[in-house]
């Protein structure tokens, strides 16, 4: 089944979505992993039982976010291109530029390896 093709209400999927959202995961990420479009999950709110669970899950999700943001040690996660740029000692814009030349940006290690193997294609 292709991602996003489930539109018929599925009680077990709805429960899973709500549980994961309540633990702090974003709706978009949960739906992507489960093969459900976020708009479909929102559409399911027309079912009263799911609507109540969804609203409770959103409230718990916001509580998790608030607790993280109010922690003195919490910092927002840095994007992989920014991490790669820091490892290379360059800008994130440059990382995006070499991505067009084939540089992987799914891990810092892969980008470092690619750069060492493609010295002619990058400035060092």
C-alpha positions as CSV (number, residue, x, y, z in Angstrom):
1,X,0.0,0.0,0.0
2,X,1.4,3.4,-0.9
3,X,2.0,6.0,1.7
4,X,-0.9,8.3,2.3
5,X,-3.4,5.9,0.7
6,X,-5.3,5.0,3.9
7,X,-8.4,7.1,4.3
8,X,-10.9,4.8,5.9
9,X,-11.1,5.3,9.7
10,X,-8.9,2.6,11.4
11,X,-9.4,2.5,15.2
12,X,-6.0,0.9,15.9
13,X,-4.2,3.4,13.8
14,X,-6.1,6.2,15.5
15,X,-5.0,4.9,18.9
16,X,-1.4,4.6,17.8
17,X,-1.4,8.1,16.4
18,X,-2.8,9.6,19.6
19,X,-0.4,7.6,21.9
20,X,2.6,8.7,19.9
21,X,1.5,12.3,19.8
22,X,0.9,12.3,23.5
23,X,4.5,11.2,24.0
24,X,5.6,14.3,22.1
25,X,6.0,13.1,18.5
26,X,4.7,15.5,15.8
27,X,1.6,14.4,13.9
28,X,3.4,14.7,10.5
29,X,6.2,12.3,11.5
30,X,3.9,9.8,13.1
31,X,1.6,9.7,10.1
32,X,4.6,9.4,7.7
33,X,5.8,6.3,9.5
34,X,2.3,4.8,9.6
35,X,1.5,5.5,6.0
36,X,-1.4,8.0,6.7
37,X,-1.6,11.5,5.5
38,X,-1.8,14.1,8.3
39,X,-4.8,15.6,6.6
40,X,-6.5,12.2,6.9
41,X,-5.8,11.9,10.6
42,X,-7.3,15.4,11.1
43,X,-10.3,14.4,9.0
44,X,-10.9,11.5,11.3
45,X,-11.7,14.0,14.0
46,X,-15.2,13.9,12.8
47,X,-15.5,10.7,14.8
48,X,-16.4,11.8,18.3
49,X,-14.3,9.2,20.1
50,X,-11.2,10.0,18.0
51,X,-11.8,13.7,18.3
52,X,-11.7,13.5,22.1
53,X,-8.6,11.3,22.1
54,X,-6.9,13.5,19.5
55,X,-7.5,16.7,21.6
56,X,-6.2,15.0,24.7
57,X,-3.1,13.8,22.9
58,X,-2.5,17.3,21.5
59,X,-2.8,18.7,25.0
60,X,-0.3,16.2,26.4
61,X,2.0,16.8,23.4
62,X,2.0,20.5,24.2
63,X,2.8,19.7,27.8
64,X,5.8,17.7,26.7
65,X,7.0,20.5,24.5
66,X,6.5,23.1,27.2
67,X,8.5,21.0,29.7
68,X,11.3,20.7,27.1
69,X,11.3,24.4,26.3
70,X,11.3,25.4,29.9
71,X,14.2,23.2,30.8
72,X,17.4,25.2,31.2
73,X,19.4,22.5,29.4
74,X,17.2,22.0,26.3
75,X,18.3,23.3,22.9
76,X,16.5,22.8,19.7
77,X,18.0,20.1,17.5
78,X,20.4,21.3,14.8
79,X,19.7,20.3,11.2
80,X,22.1,17.8,9.6
81,X,23.3,20.4,7.0
82,X,24.3,22.7,9.8
83,X,26.1,19.9,11.6
84,X,27.9,19.0,8.4
85,X,28.8,22.7,7.9
86,X,30.3,22.9,11.4
87,X,32.3,19.7,10.8
88,X,33.6,21.1,7.6
89,X,34.2,24.6,8.9
90,X,31.9,26.2,6.3
91,X,28.4,27.5,5.9
92,X,25.2,25.5,5.6
93,X,24.6,27.3,2.3
94,X,27.8,25.7,1.0
95,X,26.6,22.2,2.1
96,X,23.3,22.7,0.2
97,X,25.4,23.7,-2.9
98,X,27.5,20.6,-2.8
99,X,24.4,18.5,-2.1
100,X,23.5,19.3,-5.8
101,X,26.8,17.7,-6.8
102,X,25.9,14.5,-5.0
103,X,27.0,15.1,-1.4
104,X,24.9,13.0,1.0
105,X,23.3,15.0,3.8
106,X,21.8,12.2,5.7
107,X,24.7,11.8,8.1
108,X,27.8,13.8,9.1
109,X,30.1,10.8,8.6
110,X,28.8,10.2,5.1
111,X,29.3,13.8,4.2
112,X,32.8,13.9,5.5
113,X,33.7,10.7,3.6
114,X,32.1,12.1,0.4
115,X,34.1,15.3,0.7
116,X,37.4,13.4,1.2
117,X,36.7,11.3,-1.9
118,X,35.6,14.3,-4.0
119,X,38.3,16.9,-3.3
120,X,38.3,18.2,-6.9
121,X,34.5,18.9,-6.6
122,X,34.7,20.9,-3.3
123,X,36.8,23.6,-1.9
124,X,38.8,22.7,1.2
